[in-house]
C-alpha cells in the first residue's frame, strides 16, 4: 500500500498480485483477508488507469463479499463504493451513479448519516454528479455533506478537506459556465 500511495504502480501491483496469490493458496478464495487483498489489487489497477482489470476484480470481490458477508456488511459496502468509483473513473456514469446512490442509501441506513464512510459516499456521489455535468446537484450534495462534516469532524479531517476542495471546484466550474 505504501508504493500504491506513492503512485509507484510498477512496484505496488506485483506485490499486490503476489499477496493475493499467496492468500488464495493458503487461506482460500473466500477468506476475508483474501478479499482485502483482491480489493487492494483492484484499487491499484484503478489507480494505475487499468480500469477494465479493476472493474472485473472489483465485481468479483463485491459478488464474493455479498455472498459471504451479506449485502449490508461494511466491507461489502466498501467494495460497492470502490466499484462505483472505478466505473466513474472509467467514464461509465450510467453504472457509477446508481451504484453510488445505492451505497449511500445503505450506508445511511446501516451506519447512520454522520459516519465517515457515509460522508465518503455522499462526497463520491456528488463527484459522480459533477463528472456528468450536473453541477447544481453536485453542489447541493457537497453543501449538505459539508454541513454534516462541520458538525461531526474537526476542520482538518481529510474528509472535510476533500469535500471543501470538491465543492470549490464544482462552484468554480459552475461559475465559468454561467459567465460563458
Backbone as CSV, one residue per row, in Angstrom:
resi,resn,N_x,N_y,N_z,CA_x,CA_y,CA_z,C_x,C_y,C_z
1,UNK,0.811,-1.201,0.000,0.000,0.000,0.000,0.852,1.262,0.000
2,UNK,2.064,1.184,0.546,2.945,2.353,0.557,3.354,2.719,-0.860
3,UNK,3.717,1.725,-1.659,4.049,2.003,-3.057,2.838,2.582,-3.788
4,UNK,1.663,1.997,-3.536,0.445,2.468,-4.194,0.151,3.909,-3.788
5,UNK,0.261,4.206,-2.501,0.002,5.561,-2.018,0.984,6.565,-2.623
6,UNK,2.186,6.101,-2.907,3.198,6.969,-3.511,3.050,7.052,-5.030
7,UNK,2.106,6.312,-5.581,1.889,6.335,-7.021,2.843,5.462,-7.801
8,UNK,3.583,4.604,-7.098,4.541,3.713,-7.764,3.839,2.390,-8.102
9,UNK,3.034,2.425,-9.154,2.222,1.268,-9.528,3.072,0.105,-10.035
10,UNK,4.221,0.408,-10.616,5.089,-0.666,-11.105,5.612,-1.531,-9.956
11,UNK,5.750,-0.949,-8.785,6.154,-1.711,-7.602,4.944,-2.290,-6.876
12,UNK,3.867,-1.519,-6.791,2.702,-1.910,-5.988,1.958,-3.100,-6.582
13,UNK,1.692,-3.058,-7.869,0.841,-4.085,-8.469,1.438,-5.490,-8.336
14,UNK,2.722,-5.707,-8.666,3.255,-7.066,-8.488,3.212,-7.546,-7.029
15,UNK,3.409,-6.641,-6.085,3.333,-7.035,-4.677,1.904,-7.408,-4.290
16,UNK,0.938,-6.636,-4.770,-0.469,-6.969,-4.504,-0.843,-8.300,-5.169
17,UNK,-0.352,-8.529,-6.386,-0.627,-9.792,-7.072,-0.048,-10.973,-6.295
18,UNK,1.174,-10.819,-5.822,1.818,-11.900,-5.072,1.100,-12.154,-3.748
19,UNK,0.714,-11.079,-3.072,-0.003,-11.232,-1.803,-1.335,-11.936,-2.023
20,UNK,-2.061,-11.531,-3.063,-3.338,-12.176,-3.363,-3.144,-13.658,-3.675
21,UNK,-2.166,-13.969,-4.504,-1.926,-15.380,-4.864,-1.596,-16.214,-3.625
22,UNK,-0.787,-15.677,-2.740,-0.426,-16.395,-1.517,-1.645,-16.581,-0.617
23,UNK,-2.425,-15.546,-0.450,-3.614,-15.661,0.400,-4.635,-16.633,-0.192
24,UNK,-4.798,-16.610,-1.511,-5.724,-17.567,-2.134,-5.250,-18.994,-1.891
25,UNK,-3.948,-19.209,-2.013,-3.387,-20.550,-1.842,-3.492,-21.011,-0.389
26,UNK,-3.193,-20.145,0.552,-3.152,-20.543,1.960,-4.513,-20.428,2.642
27,UNK,-5.222,-19.332,2.393,-6.469,-19.058,3.111,-7.721,-19.458,2.333
28,UNK,-7.588,-19.533,1.014,-8.737,-19.817,0.176,-9.285,-18.552,-0.468
29,UNK,-10.117,-18.734,-1.472,-10.631,-17.614,-2.265,-11.642,-16.747,-1.518
30,UNK,-12.310,-17.304,-0.507,-13.385,-16.580,0.161,-12.998,-16.009,1.525
31,UNK,-11.772,-16.216,1.955,-11.349,-15.727,3.272,-11.372,-14.193,3.280
32,UNK,-11.805,-13.585,4.384,-11.856,-12.115,4.451,-10.529,-11.430,4.105
33,UNK,-9.406,-12.002,4.535,-8.115,-11.384,4.202,-7.790,-11.506,2.721
34,UNK,-8.215,-12.587,2.105,-8.046,-12.735,0.660,-8.864,-11.673,-0.062
35,UNK,-10.070,-11.432,0.429,-10.928,-10.420,-0.190,-10.339,-9.024,-0.034
36,UNK,-9.688,-8.769,1.082,-8.999,-7.488,1.264,-7.898,-7.347,0.223
37,UNK,-7.121,-8.418,0.032,-6.046,-8.378,-0.970,-6.602,-8.187,-2.370
38,UNK,-7.715,-8.851,-2.686,-8.333,-8.699,-4.005,-8.793,-7.252,-4.199
39,UNK,-9.393,-6.680,-3.172,-9.829,-5.287,-3.232,-8.632,-4.356,-3.430
40,UNK,-7.556,-4.606,-2.692,-6.367,-3.754,-2.806,-5.752,-3.824,-4.203
41,UNK,-5.707,-5.016,-4.776,-5.171,-5.157,-6.132,-6.068,-4.425,-7.132
42,UNK,-7.375,-4.577,-6.995,-8.296,-3.875,-7.896,-8.120,-2.369,-7.782
43,UNK,-7.955,-1.876,-6.569,-7.740,-0.440,-6.364,-6.427,0.000,-6.993
44,UNK,-5.396,-0.826,-6.878,-4.112,-0.493,-7.508,-4.259,-0.437,-9.033
45,UNK,-4.990,-1.395,-9.599,-5.241,-1.346,-11.047,-5.973,-0.058,-11.423
46,UNK,-6.983,0.292,-10.658,-7.755,1.507,-10.951,-6.873,2.740,-10.885
47,UNK,-6.063,2.823,-9.857,-5.185,3.983,-9.707,-4.140,4.051,-10.816
48,UNK,-3.780,2.905,-11.374,-2.824,2.862,-12.484,-3.505,3.126,-13.830
49,UNK,-4.838,3.258,-13.804,-5.576,3.541,-15.038,-6.021,2.311,-15.796
50,UNK,-5.824,1.143,-15.227,-6.252,-0.103,-15.861,-7.671,-0.422,-15.374
51,UNK,-8.621,0.349,-15.884,-9.992,0.282,-15.383,-10.678,-1.045,-15.683
52,UNK,-10.401,-1.634,-16.828,-11.047,-2.902,-17.166,-10.677,-3.995,-16.162
53,UNK,-9.391,-4.112,-15.868,-8.961,-5.113,-14.883,-9.505,-4.778,-13.501
54,UNK,-9.508,-3.499,-13.167,-10.011,-3.079,-11.851,-11.495,-3.391,-11.713
55,UNK,-12.274,-3.084,-12.734,-13.716,-3.342,-12.677,-13.985,-4.830,-12.534
56,UNK,-13.311,-5.639,-13.332,-13.510,-7.084,-13.256,-13.204,-7.612,-11.852
57,UNK,-12.113,-7.161,-11.279,-11.712,-7.631,-9.955,-12.629,-7.068,-8.865
58,UNK,-13.019,-5.808,-8.986,-13.966,-5.239,-8.016,-15.315,-5.965,-8.087
59,UNK,-15.769,-6.291,-9.291,-17.032,-7.025,-9.429,-16.946,-8.382,-8.740
60,UNK,-15.841,-9.081,-8.943,-15.665,-10.396,-8.326,-15.598,-10.282,-6.809
61,UNK,-14.890,-9.275,-6.318,-14.782,-9.075,-4.877,-16.133,-8.741,-4.276
62,UNK,-16.874,-7.866,-4.943,-18.199,-7.496,-4.460,-19.118,-8.714,-4.416
63,UNK,-19.130,-9.494,-5.483,-20.001,-10.671,-5.524,-19.669,-11.644,-4.393
64,UNK,-18.395,-11.853,-4.142,-17.994,-12.774,-3.073,-18.349,-12.202,-1.710
65,UNK,-18.094,-10.915,-1.503,-18.443,-10.307,-0.218,-19.952,-10.333,0.016
66,UNK,-20.736,-10.103,-1.026,-22.190,-10.178,-0.863,-22.601,-11.597,-0.451
67,UNK,-21.989,-12.582,-1.074,-22.328,-13.976,-0.786,-21.867,-14.378,0.614
68,UNK,-20.672,-13.982,0.996,-20.082,-14.422,2.263,-20.530,-13.543,3.433
69,UNK,-20.497,-12.219,3.239,-20.742,-11.288,4.344,-22.144,-10.704,4.357
70,UNK,-22.809,-10.743,3.220,-24.124,-10.130,3.106,-24.046,-8.774,2.426
71,UNK,-25.191,-8.295,1.987,-25.259,-7.051,1.211,-24.990,-5.801,2.040
72,UNK,-25.193,-5.868,3.351,-25.094,-4.679,4.194,-23.820,-4.603,5.026
73,UNK,-22.944,-5.576,4.919,-21.704,-5.579,5.710,-20.825,-4.404,5.278
74,UNK,-20.158,-3.744,6.230,-19.293,-2.613,5.868,-18.257,-2.930,4.790
75,UNK,-17.672,-4.132,4.801,-16.690,-4.475,3.760,-17.353,-4.629,2.397
76,UNK,-18.580,-5.134,2.382,-19.325,-5.228,1.130,-19.608,-3.830,0.594
77,UNK,-19.975,-2.934,1.499,-20.252,-1.552,1.094,-18.991,-0.871,0.561
78,UNK,-17.847,-1.197,1.143,-16.578,-0.669,0.631,-16.338,-1.167,-0.787
79,UNK,-16.592,-2.445,-1.031,-16.430,-2.991,-2.384,-17.376,-2.313,-3.363
80,UNK,-18.622,-2.107,-2.945,-19.600,-1.456,-3.824,-19.154,-0.030,-4.139
81,UNK,-18.679,0.676,-3.124,-18.184,2.041,-3.321,-16.986,2.059,-4.271
82,UNK,-16.062,1.136,-4.077,-14.864,1.104,-4.921,-15.207,0.767,-6.370
83,UNK,-16.160,-0.129,-6.566,-16.596,-0.445,-7.921,-17.234,0.791,-8.563
84,UNK,-18.083,1.482,-7.832,-18.715,2.697,-8.359,-17.669,3.750,-8.710
85,UNK,-16.677,3.920,-7.846,-15.597,4.885,-8.130,-14.841,4.508,-9.400
86,UNK,-14.615,3.227,-9.583,-13.882,2.778,-10.763,-14.713,2.963,-12.024
87,UNK,-16.015,2.679,-11.943,-16.889,2.972,-13.082,-16.820,4.469,-13.428
88,UNK,-16.871,5.315,-12.409,-16.816,6.763,-12.650,-15.488,7.144,-13.313
89,UNK,-14.395,6.620,-12.784,-13.077,6.927,-13.349,-12.960,6.447,-14.790
90,UNK,-13.656,5.353,-15.112,-13.637,4.812,-16.475,-14.616,5.534,-17.394
91,UNK,-15.402,6.455,-16.832,-16.359,7.205,-17.630,-17.701,6.522,-17.809
92,UNK,-17.944,5.442,-17.077,-19.208,4.722,-17.175,-20.159,5.232,-16.083
93,UNK,-20.695,6.411,-16.325,-21.525,7.081,-15.323,-22.884,6.422,-15.153
94,UNK,-23.365,5.735,-16.188,-24.637,5.019,-16.075,-24.550,3.886,-15.052
95,UNK,-23.375,3.348,-14.857,-23.155,2.335,-13.817,-22.788,2.995,-12.486
96,UNK,-21.971,4.042,-12.551,-21.424,4.647,-11.334,-22.483,5.317,-10.469
97,UNK,-23.323,6.152,-11.061,-24.253,6.948,-10.257,-25.251,6.083,-9.496
98,UNK,-25.945,5.137,-10.148,-26.876,4.307,-9.364,-26.181,3.497,-8.271
99,UNK,-24.960,3.049,-8.542,-24.222,2.284,-7.543,-23.825,3.171,-6.366
100,UNK,-23.405,4.404,-6.656,-23.116,5.358,-5.572,-24.384,5.662,-4.780
101,UNK,-25.500,5.855,-5.463,-26.762,6.143,-4.772,-27.152,4.983,-3.850
102,UNK,-27.039,3.768,-4.354,-27.395,2.593,-3.548,-26.458,2.430,-2.354
103,UNK,-25.169,2.662,-2.579,-24.200,2.545,-1.488,-24.493,3.580,-0.413
104,UNK,-24.763,4.806,-0.838,-25.078,5.860,0.123,-26.332,5.510,0.919
105,UNK,-27.375,5.078,0.243,-28.621,4.743,0.940,-28.393,3.640,1.980
106,UNK,-27.619,2.632,1.618,-27.357,1.539,2.559,-26.476,2.005,3.700
107,UNK,-25.461,2.786,3.410,-24.601,3.292,4.491,-25.390,4.188,5.440
108,UNK,-26.281,5.015,4.911,-27.103,5.844,5.795,-27.960,4.963,6.697
109,UNK,-28.535,3.926,6.147,-29.406,3.035,6.907,-28.616,2.224,7.935
110,UNK,-27.460,1.711,7.549,-26.681,0.820,8.419,-25.773,1.602,9.375
111,UNK,-25.070,2.595,8.854,-24.053,3.295,9.646,-24.522,4.634,10.206
112,UNK,-25.561,5.186,9.614,-26.038,6.499,10.041,-25.534,7.595,9.117
113,UNK,-26.159,8.757,9.216,-25.843,9.881,8.332,-24.491,10.521,8.634
114,UNK,-24.002,10.370,9.867,-22.793,11.066,10.297,-21.527,10.218,10.225
115,UNK,-21.651,8.946,9.895,-20.487,8.053,9.882,-19.525,8.489,8.770
116,UNK,-18.210,8.433,9.024,-17.239,8.823,7.991,-17.415,8.098,6.660
117,UNK,-17.741,6.796,6.677,-17.950,6.078,5.419,-19.165,6.614,4.666
118,UNK,-20.195,7.006,5.404,-21.376,7.596,4.774,-21.016,8.938,4.151
119,UNK,-20.212,9.715,4.859,-19.776,11.016,4.321,-18.939,10.829,3.054
120,UNK,-18.100,9.802,3.042,-17.318,9.496,1.836,-18.260,9.150,0.689
121,UNK,-19.295,8.356,0.968,-20.256,8.003,-0.086,-20.974,9.233,-0.614
122,UNK,-21.347,10.141,0.271,-22.016,11.379,-0.168,-21.079,12.179,-1.071
123,UNK,-19.825,12.311,-0.665,-18.836,13.034,-1.461,-18.649,12.366,-2.817
124,UNK,-18.574,11.043,-2.822,-18.372,10.315,-4.082,-19.567,10.459,-5.021
125,UNK,-20.766,10.455,-4.467,-21.953,10.656,-5.294,-21.937,12.054,-5.901
126,UNK,-21.603,13.043,-5.104,-21.520,14.411,-5.622,-20.470,14.506,-6.720
127,UNK,-19.352,13.828,-6.544,-18.299,13.822,-7.560,-18.799,13.180,-8.852
128,UNK,-19.593,12.136,-8.724,-20.170,11.494,-9.917,-21.135,12.447,-10.623
129,UNK,-21.955,13.173,-9.860,-22.843,14.161,-10.468,-22.028,15.240,-11.192
130,UNK,-20.963,15.673,-10.565,-20.099,16.685,-11.180,-19.480,16.166,-12.473
131,UNK,-19.093,14.909,-12.475,-18.448,14.312,-13.654,-19.362,14.282,-14.871
132,UNK,-20.682,14.201,-14.635,-21.621,14.197,-15.767,-22.164,15.589,-16.055
133,UNK,-21.638,16.595,-15.354,-22.037,17.973,-15.610,-23.273,18.431,-14.868
134,UNK,-23.791,17.617,-13.959,-24.944,18.012,-13.145,-24.427,18.775,-11.929
135,UNK,-23.933,19.986,-12.206,-23.254,20.760,-11.165,-24.203,21.238,-10.080
136,UNK,-25.442,21.573,-10.414,-26.390,22.002,-9.380,-26.599,20.895,-8.357
137,UNK,-26.791,19.672,-8.846,-26.980,18.532,-7.951,-25.692,18.258,-7.172
138,UNK,-24.553,18.319,-7.839,-23.276,18.081,-7.166,-23.061,19.100,-6.057
139,UNK,-23.265,20.359,-6.357,-23.058,21.411,-5.352,-24.009,21.217,-4.176
140,UNK,-25.263,20.880,-4.454,-26.226,20.654,-3.379,-25.755,19.528,-2.453
141,UNK,-25.312,18.407,-3.039,-24.864,17.274,-2.224,-23.572,17.621,-1.490
142,UNK,-22.637,18.313,-2.147,-21.414,18.741,-1.457,-21.754,19.648,-0.277
143,UNK,-22.666,20.588,-0.472,-23.023,21.515,0.608,-23.670,20.782,1.779
144,UNK,-24.556,19.835,1.479,-25.172,19.031,2.541,-24.111,18.222,3.281
145,UNK,-23.186,17.650,2.523,-22.119,16.845,3.119,-21.223,17.714,3.982
146,UNK,-20.882,18.893,3.495,-20.035,19.803,4.261,-20.705,20.200,5.568
147,UNK,-21.998,20.459,5.541,-22.714,20.829,6.765,-22.616,19.717,7.812
148,UNK,-22.777,18.470,7.365,-22.645,17.343,8.306,-21.202,17.236,8.788
149,UNK,-20.259,17.342,7.867,-18.838,17.254,8.230,-18.467,18.302,9.275
150,UNK,-18.922,19.522,9.073,-18.587,20.592,10.011,-19.171,20.333,11.392
151,UNK,-20.258,19.592,11.447,-20.879,19.279,12.718,-20.159,18.143,13.442
152,UNK,-19.610,17.159,12.695,-19.098,15.949,13.347,-17.585,15.732,13.225
153,UNK,-16.906,16.468,12.361,-15.469,16.271,12.163,-14.705,17.542,12.492
154,UNK,-13.428,17.393,12.821,-12.596,18.580,13.013,-12.219,19.155,11.655
155,UNK,-11.929,20.415,11.616,-11.735,21.168,10.372,-10.626,20.598,9.479
156,UNK,-9.631,19.935,10.063,-8.511,19.404,9.277,-8.699,17.948,8.870
157,UNK,-9.834,17.362,9.191,-10.065,15.955,8.852,-9.986,15.784,7.334
158,UNK,-9.352,14.704,6.862,-9.200,14.517,5.406,-10.520,14.528,4.631
159,UNK,-11.576,14.023,5.217,-12.860,14.017,4.500,-13.357,15.434,4.292
160,UNK,-13.309,16.261,5.333,-13.809,17.629,5.203,-12.943,18.430,4.234
161,UNK,-11.642,18.198,4.261,-10.740,18.878,3.325,-11.103,18.508,1.890
162,UNK,-11.358,17.218,1.631,-11.716,16.768,0.285,-13.048,17.351,-0.155
163,UNK,-14.037,17.357,0.732,-15.348,17.899,0.385,-15.234,19.385,0.052
164,UNK,-14.470,20.127,0.833,-14.295,21.563,0.568,-13.625,21.776,-0.788
165,UNK,-12.574,21.015,-1.072,-11.889,21.139,-2.370,-12.835,20.820,-3.517
166,UNK,-13.608,19.748,-3.384,-14.532,19.354,-4.445,-15.647,20.371,-4.629
167,UNK,-16.153,20.914,-3.527,-17.198,21.929,-3.599,-16.679,23.189,-4.284
168,UNK,-15.494,23.621,-3.901,-14.913,24.814,-4.530,-14.701,24.605,-6.024
169,UNK,-14.236,23.418,-6.398,-14.033,23.117,-7.813,-15.363,23.160,-8.568
170,UNK,-16.386,22.490,-8.035,-17.699,22.464,-8.699,-18.283,23.863,-8.813
171,UNK,-18.143,24.666,-7.767,-18.635,26.050,-7.822,-17.888,26.846,-8.887
172,UNK,-16.575,26.627,-8.979,-15.774,27.330,-9.982,-16.190,26.979,-11.399
173,UNK,-16.402,25.680,-11.649,-16.842,25.244,-12.979,-18.231,25.811,-13.287
174,UNK,-19.109,25.767,-12.301,-20.464,26.307,-12.498,-20.417,27.802,-12.797
175,UNK,-19.557,28.515,-12.121,-19.410,29.955,-12.362,-18.858,30.225,-13.755
176,UNK,-17.901,29.445,-14.190,-17.350,29.585,-15.535,-18.437,29.348,-16.584
177,UNK,-19.264,28.359,-16.374,-20.329,28.063,-17.322,-21.346,29.187,-17.388
178,UNK,-21.646,29.783,-16.246,-22.610,30.891,-16.229,-22.074,32.134,-16.925
179,UNK,-20.743,32.314,-16.871,-20.155,33.521,-17.468,-19.887,33.363,-18.963
180,UNK,-20.072,32.155,-19.501,-19.830,31.937,-20.942,-21.020,32.332,-21.781
